[in-house]
Amino acid sequence: MPFYALTRLKGSLAKTNPLPTTVRVLSCKTAKHLYQIQTQIITHGFEYNDFINPKIITACAEIKRTDYARKVFDQNPEPNFALWNAMLRGYAKNERYREVLLLFGRMKSLDVMPNCFTFPVVIKSCGKVNALVEGEEVHCVVIKFGFRENPFVGTTLIEMYAGGGAIGAAYKVFGEMFERNVVAWTSMINGYILCNDMVSARRLFDLAPERDIVLWNTIISGYIELGDTVTARELFDKMPKRDVMSWNTMLNGYAKNGDIEACEMLFEEIPKRNVFSWNVFVGGYARSGRFFDVLESFKWMLVEAEVPPNDATLVTVLSSCARLGALDLGKWVHVYAVSIGYKGNVFIGNALIDMYAKCGIIESSIEVFKSMGTKDLITWNSIICGLAIHGRWDDALKMFCQMKNAREKPDGITFVGILSACSHLGLVEEGLAYFKSMVDDYQIVPEIEHYGCVVDLLARAGLLDRAVNFVKKMPMEADTVIWAALLGACKIHKNIELAELALERLIELEPKNPANYVMLSNIYGDLGRWKDVARLKVAMRDTGFKKLPGCSLIEVNDSVVEFYSLDERHPERDEIYGALTGLTKLLRSSGYVPDIMELGLGA
């Protein structure tokens, strides 16, 4: 029952103790529960109680009902400090920072004097919306009401000015603070780091009269952001005391900067690892493309069993399964995630959609998608692109319609999937309409991927002249993907002139890639121009580069095994080639004849 619809009961104020009611209010988890308790509050005559009403507003903020909280606030004819501050905090907690500033403006117009708990909320809100002008006005009010030397208020002002790039103003506040505690020093040093001034940050760090673990971690993080892991490690080694966050900060520095060997060594040294230690370690392997090591580290984590993985761990592992095609392990992670309470987790759901799609089981992707109660933009993009790469172009376009009906605003990734679907379905005009809608209706600036999709759309339909004209009008230079798409279309439509132009551009952009020569060689071969095939073969050999051999990945005994074509290094090569020889004989006995024309220059 909404507050404004309740009937106020008249009568004298009951002598009931409001403390138990306050406890019940703060324990509310749903709006219905809150309304029921508020009915009792009004029944007992506490609707204007200065102790209970701030708690009601706080409870509303916790369950994201700030509009209802505002109705409660407005019903009070003379709100006290606690009520004003509760409403300001409620807006801030729900990231409605502009409403914080508007309410503070009303507070000033009514000549309500703010206190030391009011200013930090308002100042932080100014910083969140980059409202430096309004922040300066609040700063003036701080001085007017005598809170200039309050360390809590001063620290918040430093953070606001530094976050907005006004580092000089931040330092002025710092210099005027009568009492500078370690939090103030940390905020000022972090401000210099945010402005990429590590020289000033280090100077201040060396002058700091007190250094706690947070301050040490802050300065180390600053050097890590600059990629200076050497100085960061020197400071790390000098720390008088380290907590798990200190170890994780340094570990993250090595992982972010690609120094996997140092990351491995430091990980072994950590006295007590938490889930974030494991996530940084596993994420470092993933960032470096070492997906086999991601899976092995995950197994190690499970064996130790001291720290259970969280959703971030499982997402990284599922993404690695997708890259390696490790379907069986991905299925196991799916079951494991459900068993430890992550059923319905949107991040894991998104990773599962992507994993199943890339492992070739699109039906499982659809099942996961349908089972998700909460869907975000990544969810929709994952299923649309998954359907597209599986050739279910019609379903991808239908899913896009469902996405719009669900009022989810598409982004650039969405339109890559949609334009790709139109390209494979031959829907030229529809695809061009989507491209125009992307710009006009959603204000998305097209990137090279979108232009590439349109070029592919036109080229696949045989509209090669329109495709070339489109390339000429692009606001950026065409990349290798676009010229390769044109080269591929030339093979289908037997356009030698454009194919030669495309190869010329590809050689300029990617001189070390022999696959481009192979493509044009196949076109010449289709037309019986064997002299040109031979010429290209010589040209490719003159570059000194060879086409990379094919690589296969298969799951064996809960592990992923990698081997290359004509691989002599594999420890079980005799068994592998024995099996392949047997399969080849079986295929030939059934009448299979391989098409060696596609081997081109690789023959």
C-alpha positions, 0 to 999 in steps of 0.5 A, spaced: 500 500 500 503 506 497 504 511 503 500 517 499 494 512 499 494 510 506 489 513 511 492 517 517 489 515 523 488 521 528 489 520 536 494 521 541 501 519 540 502 512 542 507 510 548 510 505 544 518 504 543 520 506 536 526 502 537 524 495 535 520 498 529 526 501 526 530 495 526 524 492 523 524 497 517 532 496 516 531 489 515 526 490 509 528 486 503 521 488 499 517 494 498 511 490 500 514 488 507 516 496 507 509 498 506 506 493 511 511 496 517 509 503 515 502 501 516 503 499 523 508 506 524 502 510 522 497 506 526 501 507 532 502 515 530 509 515 528 509 518 521 513 524 523 517 521 528 524 524 527 528 517 529 524 512 524 523 516 518 530 517 516 530 509 517 524 508 512 528 513 507 534 509 508 530 502 507 527 505 501 534 506 498 536 499 499 531 496 495 532 502 490 525 505 491 528 512 491 521 515 488 517 512 494 523 515 499 522 522 496 514 521 497 516 520 505 520 525 505 515 530 502 510 528 507 514 531 513 513 539 514 519 540 518 524 535 516 530 535 520 538 534 519 537 526 519 532 526 514 535 531 509 541 527 509 538 520 509 534 523 502 541 525 500 544 519 501 539 515 498 539 519 491 547 518 491 546 510 493 542 509 487 547 513 482 542 519 482 547 524 483 543 530 479 537 529 484 542 530 490 545 537 487 537 539 486 535 537 493 541 540 496 539 547 492 532 546 495 536 545 502 540 552 501 533 556 499 530 554 505 536 556 509 537 549 512 544 549 515 547 543 513 552 539 517 559 535 516 555 529 514 551 533 508 557 535 505 561 529 503 555 526 499 554 532 495 561 533 494 562 526 491 556 527 487 559 533 484 565 529 482 561 523 479 557 528 474 564 532 473 560 538 476 566 542 478 562 549 477 557 546 482 562 543 486 566 550 487 559 553 489 559 547 495 566 549 497 564 556 498 558 553 502 563 549 506 567 555 508 561 559 510 559 554 515 565 553 518 567 546 515 573 548 512 578 544 517 574 538 517 578 532 515 572 528 512 570 534 508 577 536 506 578 529 503 572 529 499 574 536 496 580 533 494 577 527 491 572 531 487 577 536 484 583 531 482 577 527 479 575 533 475 583 534 473 583 541 477 589 538 481 591 545 483 585 546 487 586 539 490 592 541 492 590 548 495 585 544 499 590 539 502 595 545 504 589 549 507 587 543 512 589 544 519 589 536 520 591 532 515 591 524 516 593 519 512 587 518 508 588 526 506 595 524 504 592 518 500 587 522 497 592 527 495 597 522 492 592 518 488 589 525 485 596 526 482 596 519 480 589 520 476 593 526 473 599 522 471 603 526 475 607 520 478 613 525 480 609 529 485 605 523 487 612 520 489 614 527 492 608 527 497 609 520 498 616 521 501 614 526 505 608 523 508 609 522 516 604 516 516 604 510 511 599 505 512 598 499 507 592 503 503 597 508 502 603 503 500 598 500 495 596 506 492 603 509 490 605 502 487 598 501 483 600 508 480 607 505 478 603 499 475 598 504 471 604 507 468 607 500 466 613 501 471 613 494 474 621 495 476 619 501 481 613 498 483 617 492 485 622 496 489 617 499 493 613 493 494 619 490 497 620 495 502 613 495 505 614 494 512 607 490 512 603 487 507 596 484 506 593 480 501 591 486 497 598 488 497 600 482 494 594 482 489 596 489 487 603 487 485 601 480 482 596 484 477 601 489 475 605 483 472 599 480 469 597 487 466 604 488 463 604 481 460 610 479 465 607 472 466 614 469 468 614 474 474 607 473 475 608 466 476 613 467 481 610 472 485 604 467 485 608 462 488 610 466 494 603 469 496 603 466 503 595 466 503 591 467 496 584 469 496 579 468 490 582 475 487 589 472 487 587 466 483 583 471 478 588 475 477 593 469 476 588 466 471 586 472 468 593 474 466 594 467 462 587 469 459 590 476 457 596 473 454 592 468 450 595 462 454 588 459 454 591 452 456 594 455 462 588 458 464 584 451 464 590 448 468 590 453 473 583 452 474 584 445 475 589 447 480 585 452 484 579 446 485 584 441 487 587 446 493 580 447 495 582 452 500 578 458 495 572 456 491 572 460 485 567 466 484 563 468 477 569 472 475 573 466 475 568 461 472 567 467 466 574 467 464 575 459 464 568 459 460 571 464 455 578 460 455 573 453 453 570 457 448 577 459 445 579 452 445 573 449 443 573 445 450 566 443 450 566 437 455 570 442 460 565 447 459 559 443 460 562 441 466 563 448 469 556 449 467 554 444 472 559 446 477 556 453 477 549 451 478 551 447 484 555 452 487 549 457 487 551 461 480 544 459 477 541 465 474 548 469 474 548 474 468 555 474 467 556 466 467 549 466 463 553 470 458 559 466 458 555 460 457 551 462 451 558 464 448 562 458 449 556 453 447 556 457 440 563 457 439 563 450 441 558 448 435 552 447 440 547 453 438 541 449 441 544 449 448 546 457 447 538 458 446 536 454 452 541 458 456 538 464 453 531 462 455 533 460 462 536 467 464 531 471 468 535 477 467 538 479 460 543 485 459 546 488 452 551 482 452 546 477 453 543 479 447 549 481 443 552 474 445 545 470 442 545 474 436 552 473 434 552 466 436 546 465 431 549 469 426 556 465 426 552 458 426 548 460 419 541 462 422 541 468 419 533 469 420 533 467 427 538 472 428 534 478 425 528 475 429 532 475 435 534 483 434 526 484 433 525 481 440 531 485 443 528 492 441 521 489 444 525 488 450 527 495 450 534 494 450 538 499 446 543 496 441 550 498 440 555 497 435 557 490 437 549 488 435 549 491 429 556 487 427 551 481 428 545 484 424 549 486 418 553 480 418 546 476 417 544 481 412 550 479 408 549 472 408 542 472 407 543 477 401 539 482 404 542 488 401 537 494 401 535 491 408 542 491 410 543 498 408 537 500 412 540 497 418 546 501 417 543 507 416 538 506 422 545 505 426 547 512 425 540 516 425 536 512 430 541 510 435 547 515 434 552 510 433 558 512 430 560 506 425 567 503 426 571 499 421 568 493 422 561 496 420 564 498 414 567 492 413 560 488 413 557 493 408 563 492 403 562 484 404 554 485 404 555 488 397 561 484 394 557 477 396 551 480 392 556 481 386 555 489 387 563 489 386 563 496 383 558 499 389 563 495 394 569 499 391 565 506 391 563 505 398 570 503 400 573 510 397 567 514 401 569 511 407 572 516 412 578 511 414 583 507 410 580 500 408 584 494 412 586 487 411 579 484 412 575 489 407 580 488 402 580 480 403 573 480 403 573 483 396 578 478 394 574 473 396 568 476 392 572 476 386 573 469 387 566 467 386 564 472 381 571 471 377 573 479 377 580 478 376 581 486 375 579 487 382 582 481 385 589 484 383 587 491 386 585 487 392 592 483 392 596 489 391 593 493 397 593 487 401 601 486 400 602 493 402 598 492 409 600 485 410 606 483 406 608 477 410 601 474 409 602 468 404 595 467 404 593 473 400 597 470 394 594 463 395 587 466 394 589 470 388 592 463 385 586 459 386 582 465 382 587 464 377 587 456 377 579 456 376 580 460 370 586 456 367 591 461 368 597 457 370 602 461 368 599 466 373 599 461 378 606 459 377 608 467 377 605 468 384 608 462 387 615 465 385 613 471 388 610 468 395 617 464 395 621 471 394 618 474 400 621 468 405 615 467 408 611 460 409 603 459 410 602 457 417 600 450 418 593 448 420 592 447 427 587 442 430 585 442 438 581 436 441 579 434 448 582 427 450 581 425 458 579 432 460 585 436 457 585 439 450 591 437 446 594 441 440 597 438 434 599 441 427 599 439 420 605 434 418 607 435 426 613 431 427 614 434 434 608 431 437 610 425 442 605 421 440 605 422 432 606 415 430 599 413 433 596 420 430 599 418 423 597 411 424 590 413 425 590 418 420 592 413 414 587 408 416 582 414 416 584 416 409 584 409 406 577 408 409 575 414 405 578 412 399 575 405 399 568 409 399 570 413 393 572 420 396 576 424 392 580 430 395 579 437 392 587 439 391 585 445 387 584 449 394 591 447 396 593 453 391 600 455 392 601 451 399 601 444 394 
